Amino acid sequence: MWSEAELRVLSSILDELIPASPDGRVPGAGAVVAAEFFRSAAQYAVDPVGAIDVVLAGVSAMTEDFSALDRPERIEILKVVETETPENFALLVRLAYMGYYSRPEIRPLFGPGAQPVHPRGYTVPDESSELIDRLTKPVRQRGRCYRT
Amino acid sequence: MQNDPVDVLVVGAGASGAAVLWSLLETRMKFLCLEQGLRISDMDFPSRDADYELARYGRFSCDPNVRGLKQDYPINSDESCITPVNWNGVGGSTINFLAHWPRMKPSDFRTATLDGVAEDWPVDYARLEPFYEMNDRNVGVSGLGGNPAYPNYALDLPPIPIGKLGQTLANGFNRMGWHWWPSDVAILSQDHEGRQKCVNAGTCDLGCAAGAKGGANFTYWPILENAGVELRTECRVREILVDKGTGLATGVLYHGPDGRVHEQRAELVIMACNGVGTPRLLLNSRSGMFPEGVANRSGMVGRNLMFHPLTGVSGVFDEPMKGHEGPMACSILSQEFYETDPDRNFVRGYGLHSGRSTTPMTFALGGYGIDDPIPWGNQHRFIMDDIYPYLAGLTVVTEDLPEGHNRVTLDPVLTDSDGIPAPKISYRLGENTKRMLEHGKERAKEVLLAAGARKLLFKDDNTVWWRAGWHQMGTCRMGHDPRNSVVDGWGRCHDVKNLFIVDGSIFVTSGAVNPTSTIQALALYVGECIKDNIYNLFE
């Protein structure tokens, strides 16, 4: 479907859509989102592969080797492509976010656990009745606030 | 397929259909429920999957137009700023609802008398109160008694934790001197009657695999089926049949799983298909007796569609709010601006609902119900690292007044997979609602700043959330006058004496709270009225 060269360009594009954090704690999307995700994304969009083909064509029309460019140059090119083909580019962005944040290894970097949320869920301590009493005291003190 | 006549036929296995059946069980009549969707086991809920968030954008989307499953019917919302969302299956939209459970308030039933707008309901809070209590016991509701915004009532279970996010916002409301209270929720804070308590997964919209959420699939249906109620799934009703001689409903035509059209006869037909599905079926049931749809001599079927238009403001705080932990929509609720105040430029009011924040993918894609992704590039990195973990938000949930031009009709072209015309939504925001949204947005900003937010996030324009049509009300409203209402004060159609409606379509006004608690209380009330009148029901 996509050649090695196209996959390299797609990976570089993904790294610009979701860049790695400067300290390396959070990886860029190029290292996380597999091309396979886009190939199986027809359940989320009408023609995901076609949209990506259009974006890849737009990029290749502007440079022979996108991956070799420095970041500001890449971003400039992507902004042009985004302007020229907004719907296809928006779909690529959307699918990139979906492919990236659906990865279990990514979620803990932002708080949620890597595991499916059921059956374990999260432990949220119950507030003590003293705390709830203290918090609600001003509300109770103001008295009834409804009409009949 | 067996199509012997039954005593009571209920169309729709969601919140209201299940509740009215429960009420009628003691009559020992022969019951049948036809449901167009499927059963879904808690083992099949996507929150058990590693990539669970993806389901929100595919098979478990709240939007039937996105899901596009065989049992779903498409909805044409091209002429609406809000699109209806739902679930079609056993449990109905309680499968993916968020289980926020506030009751309507006494003034909600008397808006004409108190505020000179809309119509008073034929029933009032006091009449419904015992049914609220009955339903709360059946569903399992957690909350804190003593809320000064309501006549006092007690709940069986203590409130769910409001969490760091809720505590932070509560302090902000206290600093402003405004009302707030821990939310009533149809979610178990403790193990209860064989059901497991909430595990704080934060994915209530993806079904509750713990069974802690009070969906009709977990509460009423196990009781109903044990008692012998017949539930037929993949059975989609297309038309209600009425006898020309008697003027009574005789049953329905429905598409079975075999692809054929069947006739099911019944002594009593009860519609429970929500505020879009029910008017759709009534409008599609045309005959010489009812050329504009069954029970529609008033012309009110489909009119007065009400949602709860929503907007939101988020605050960015200094510490992580852990908003992904705990039930999605329920932490605390402020009703400071719920009642009419003559000093404001609108009548009626709104609630400020503190949901929790959501999981990273949903946030990156713009948030629940919005689907407007955050920027890509360096801005993306900044937002996800420095904004997302620190968010606490407030949703402005406004009362929607009934307006005749907001309505459900039948689309002339679009159909479901059985060829039944799809509903078409024509809806625009009223001026009163726009003023309310603006007011609510400003108050939300104030309280978030009072709570310690260092930055505020909100949309500059006046658009409301698109996928916010959870609450579909008013399209077959109750009333004493057959000229401007579809059903009487106990849910019976003025025009067809043995045809009842029990879902949100019979609401006269919308209040500004999530309606499922009231929908089920009303269904129990209608059931009680049917029992009280059982010996002269068709007179």
Boltz contact constraints between the chains, C-beta under 6 A:
constraints:
  - contact:
      token1: [A, 17]
      token2: [B, 376]
      max_distance: 6.0
  - contact:
      token1: [A, 18]
      token2: [B, 380]
      max_distance: 6.0
  - contact:
      token1: [A, 19]
      token2: [B, 381]
      max_distance: 6.0
  - contact:
      token1: [A, 43]
      token2: [B, 58]
      max_distance: 6.0
  - contact:
      token1: [A, 44]
      token2: [B, 57]
      max_distance: 6.0
  - contact:
      token1: [A, 44]
      token2: [B, 58]
      max_distance: 6.0
  - contact:
      token1: [A, 93]
      token2: [B, 373]
      max_distance: 6.0
  - contact:
      token1: [A, 93]
      token2: [B, 376]
      max_distance: 6.0
  - contact:
      token1: [A, 94]
      token2: [B, 373]
      max_distance: 6.0
  - contact:
      token1: [A, 97]
      token2: [B, 364]
      max_distance: 6.0
  - contact:
      token1: [A, 97]
      token2: [B, 365]
      max_distance: 6.0
  - contact:
      token1: [A, 101]
      token2: [B, 360]
      max_distance: 6.0
  - contact:
      token1: [A, 101]
      token2: [B, 361]
      max_distance: 6.0
  - contact:
      token1: [A, 101]
      token2: [B, 364]
      max_distance: 6.0
  - contact:
      token1: [A, 102]
      token2: [B, 51]
      max_distance: 6.0
  - contact:
      token1: [A, 102]
      token2: [B, 53]
      max_distance: 6.0
  - contact:
      token1: [A, 102]
      token2: [B, 54]
      max_distance: 6.0
  - contact:
      token1: [A, 104]
      token2: [B, 50]
      max_distance: 6.0
  - contact:
      token1: [A, 110]
      token2: [B, 360]
      max_distance: 6.0
  - contact:
      token1: [A, 111]
      token2: [B, 324]
      max_distance: 6.0
  - contact:
      token1: [A, 111]
      token2: [B, 389]
      max_distance: 6.0
  - contact:
      token1: [A, 112]
      token2: [B, 324]
      max_distance: 6.0
  - contact:
      token1: [A, 112]
      token2: [B, 359]
      max_distance: 6.0
  - contact:
      token1: [A, 116]
      token2: [B, 48]
      max_distance: 6.0
  - contact:
      token1: [A, 116]
      token2: [B, 49]
      max_distance: 6.0
  - contact:
      token1: [A, 116]
      token2: [B, 50]
      max_distance: 6.0
  - contact:
      token1: [A, 116]
      token2: [B, 52]
      max_distance: 6.0
  - contact:
      token1: [A, 117]
      token2: [B, 47]
      max_distance: 6.0
  - contact:
      token1: [A, 117]
      token2: [B, 201]
      max_distance: 6.0
  - contact:
      token1: [A, 117]
      token2: [B, 203]
      max_distance: 6.0
  - contact:
      token1: [A, 118]
      token2: [B, 47]
      max_distance: 6.0
  - contact:
      token1: [A, 118]
      token2: [B, 48]
      max_distance: 6.0
  - contact:
      token1: [A, 118]
      token2: [B, 201]
      max_distance: 6.0
  - contact:
      token1: [A, 118]
      token2: [B, 209]
      max_distance: 6.0
  - contact:
      token1: [A, 121]
      token2: [B, 199]
      max_distance: 6.0
  - contact:
      token1: [A, 121]
      token2: [B, 200]
      max_distance: 6.0
  - contact:
      token1: [A, 121]
      token2: [B, 201]
      max_distance: 6.0
  - contact:
      token1: [A, 122]
      token2: [B, 200]
      max_distance: 6.0
  - contact:
      token1: [A, 122]
      token2: [B, 325]
      max_distance: 6.0
  - contact:
      token1: [A, 124]
      token2: [B, 161]
      max_distance: 6.0
  - contact:
      token1: [A, 124]
      token2: [B, 163]
      max_distance: 6.0
  - contact:
      token1: [A, 124]
      token2: [B, 200]
      max_distance: 6.0
  - contact:
      token1: [A, 124]
      token2: [B, 325]
      max_distance: 6.0
  - contact:
      token1: [A, 124]
      token2: [B, 326]
      max_distance: 6.0
  - contact:
      token1: [A, 126]
      token2: [B, 161]
      max_distance: 6.0
  - contact:
      token1: [A, 127]
      token2: [B, 161]
      max_distance: 6.0
  - contact:
      token1: [A, 135]
      token2: [B, 170]
      max_distance: 6.0
  - contact:
      token1: [A, 138]
      token2: [B, 174]
      max_distance: 6.0
  - contact:
      token1: [A, 139]
      token2: [B, 179]
      max_distance: 6.0
  - contact:
      token1: [A, 143]
      token2: [B, 148]
      max_distance: 6.0
  - contact:
      token1: [A, 144]
      token2: [B, 148]
      max_distance: 6.0
  - contact:
      token1: [A, 145]
      token2: [B, 148]
      max_distance: 6.0
  - contact:
      token1: [A, 145]
      token2: [B, 149]
      max_distance: 6.0
  - contact:
      token1: [A, 145]
      token2: [B, 179]
      max_distance: 6.0
  - contact:
      token1: [A, 146]
      token2: [B, 105]
      max_distance: 6.0
  - contact:
      token1: [A, 146]
      token2: [B, 149]
      max_distance: 6.0
  - contact:
      token1: [A, 147]
      token2: [B, 107]
      max_distance: 6.0
  - contact:
      token1: [A, 147]
      token2: [B, 339]
      max_distance: 6.0
  - contact:
      token1: [A, 148]
      token2: [B, 106]
      max_distance: 6.0
